[in-house]
């Protein structure tokens, strides 16, 4: 087969006008940086393109074109260059650059871009129009039930990520044989005009490379063997039987990092931050993403969210939200009208050590201490994170998940509240009515809960009404001990040794911070320790101590500029014993003990506990 170069078609204005170069502004002003935006939008479109009941396979590959591949691109795909000077300059600069970097976003096991190739030639009865919706039309709504959003806005992000505003699309529609493969290149540039037959003919700035129809000069995609050969010339993934789907190659992918591996790690972090619910091991099979990331010819493993902090905590909350039961699961509801709006699940736990994927703190997504609620619709794609108050003890963190109700009216309200970038819920996007009320009520309630996390307004004494809120304290508390061991609140640490026998001596677990209270003595931190007696029950006294903790260390002794924390009381939670001060007689008791510590101004505190045998007192 003799391979012929693709032909260029520059779109002229129609008699009734076109959108022109303003197409590039459709995305508005997304809150994310360009890399995050392109990954979010592309993967969201993949989610909508999944075949019913089958989770898609996703490959994101960042690589440098070889000289042979660039020659193939120059000779067979972009053989003709647009006349508009700006477009001509940017495309030529990419083709002649010392290094031609491309980003490929590939999906497999999806429906692909099938249907007609012309927006004005749709046979009666045609239902699938994915090709024209993606490559021809602008902002066409997807008909995917409870899908990720409007299909088409995401492609604007693809052009923006290209130094020459050019992409190549290679697709094999589901159910099509090799002859159904399609390949086309697209560029979005500035509007321009040129003289023709004594008139000024205007062009929109959109350009396609394909096979021109002799009748009207419009380019359609290369198909079948020609499409496969063109894809092979530039190194696109093969698509054999059962490998339906689409590859989008972004030419001249713009990255802030000189090291492509660093960009690859940012891509992985973006995948985790936005799509961890779909990457979880126990995600429903019909939704689960199988993600791979490659830089040049090397694959960079994508961590399993359940094993990668802080996503492990988010995954626990997600499992609880899906099941609607767990440690802290709440129904978010509207009273007028009566409507279930969604499920909120919250998990708390020790802050696990971080393994940061991104060295640059300015672009890093994962926070030092998790204190966020992930907001999502039933499609389980993270829309945004609602930030709340961090836990005042930096050894602890919390994470929440809110899943909007799948009831049609409610789900549609949240979907319509999303801007084109799908990165927020904006009630003002909705007309006055119940839908706007639903989103407003849910966001208000979620913000209240998030702002109250990390400190619980508790009465001064049991049985009293609510005490004063402690929200202002959270912002002033310093970070406390980092990488401190322990198994979480009230969990007994292993005693070493074998089996379930008692330890060789009585001991207390490391106290774990539980909450803040407002009391007569000021701000009070409450810790929990667990005492385990030895076989002789020789532990006679439990002695608690407290220290000021500042920036990852403990101040064993303090000067006059820092207040001194005092242990106010120790109480046995499994019985009625309580002692004022730092010591309580055990008399052979074991179990959970609560330690109450007065917190100095502008400080955080940590506590310790020791069990003393009778002979040692």
HUNORMO-V735710 format. One record per backbone hydrogen bond with DSSP energy under -1.0 kcal/mol. CO is the residue of the C=O (numbers start at 1). NH is the residue of the N-H. If there is no record, write none. Layout:
CO,NH + CO,NH
This chain:
7,210 + 9,208 + 11,204 + 14,17 + 19,22 + 20,23 + 21,24 + 22,25 + 23,26 + 25,28 + 33,37 + 34,38 + 35,39 + 36,40 + 37,41 + 38,42 + 39,43 + 40,44 + 41,45 + 42,46 + 43,47 + 44,48 + 45,49 + 47,50 + 49,111 + 51,54 + 56,290 + 57,108 + 58,292 + 59,106 + 60,294 + 61,104 + 62,296 + 63,102 + 66,70 + 67,71 + 68,72 + 69,73 + 70,74 + 71,75 + 72,76 + 73,77 + 73,78 + 76,6 + 84,88 + 85,89 + 86,90 + 87,91 + 88,92 + 89,93 + 90,94 + 91,95 + 92,96 + 100,65 + 101,252 + 101,253 + 102,63 + 103,250 + 104,61 + 105,248 + 106,59 + 108,57 + 111,174 + 114,131 + 118,121 + 123,126 + 129,133 + 130,134 + 131,135 + 132,136 + 132,137 + 144,147 + 153,156 + 155,159 + 156,160 + 157,161 + 159,162 + 161,254 + 162,165 + 165,188 + 166,251 + 167,186 + 168,249 + 169,184 + 170,247 + 171,182 + 172,245 + 173,176 + 177,180 + 178,181 + 181,224 + 182,171 + 183,222 + 184,169 + 185,209 + 186,167 + 187,207 + 192,203 + 194,201 + 196,199 + 199,196 + 201,194 + 202,13 + 203,192 + 205,189 + 206,11 + 207,187 + 208,9 + 209,185 + 210,7 + 211,220 + 213,217 + 218,213 + 220,211 + 222,183 + 223,226 + 224,228 + 225,229 + 226,230 + 227,231 + 228,232 + 229,233 + 230,234 + 231,236 + 232,235 + 240,243 + 244,109 + 244,110 + 245,172 + 246,107 + 247,170 + 248,105 + 249,168 + 250,103 + 252,163 + 259,263 + 260,264 + 261,265 + 262,266 + 263,267 + 264,268 + 265,269 + 266,270 + 267,271 + 268,272 + 269,273 + 270,274 + 271,275 + 272,276 + 274,382 + 275,278 + 276,280 + 278,289 + 280,283 + 284,287 + 284,288 + 290,58 + 292,60 + 293,300 + 294,62 + 295,298 + 298,295 + 304,307 + 305,308 + 308,311 + 310,314 + 311,315 + 312,316 + 313,317 + 314,318 + 315,319 + 316,320 + 317,321 + 318,322 + 319,323 + 320,324 + 320,325 + 328,346 + 330,344 + 332,341 + 332,342 + 334,339 + 339,334 + 341,405 + 342,332 + 343,403 + 344,330 + 345,401 + 347,399 + 349,397 + 360,363 + 370,398 + 371,388 + 372,400 + 373,386 + 374,402 + 375,383 + 376,404 + 377,380 + 384,375 + 386,373 + 393,396 + 395,351 + 397,349 + 399,347 + 400,374 + 401,345 + 402,376 + 403,343 + 407,411 + 408,412 + 409,413 + 410,414 + 411,415 + 412,416 + 413,417 + 415,418 + 417,426 + 419,422 + 426,429 + 427,430 + 433,437 + 434,438 + 435,439 + 436,440 + 437,441 + 438,442 + 439,443 + 440,444 + 441,445 + 442,446 + 443,447 + 444,448 + 445,449 + 446,450 + 447,451 + 448,452 + 450,389 + 456,458 + 461,464 + 473,476 + 473,477 + 479,551 + 488,491 + 507,532 + 512,528 + 515,526 + 517,524 + 519,522 + 522,519 + 523,599 + 524,517 + 525,597 + 526,514 + 526,515 + 527,595 + 528,512 + 529,593 + 530,509 + 531,591 + 532,507 + 534,537 + 539,588 + 540,586 + 541,612 + 542,584 + 543,610 + 545,608 + 547,606 + 548,555 + 550,553 + 553,550 + 554,556 + 559,562 + 566,598 + 568,581 + 569,596 + 570,579 + 571,594 + 577,572 + 579,570 + 582,544 + 584,542 + 586,589 + 591,531 + 592,573 + 593,529 + 594,571 + 595,527 + 596,568 + 596,569 + 597,525 + 600,603 + 604,549 + 606,547 + 608,545 + 610,543 + 612,540 + 612,541 + 613,616 + 614,617
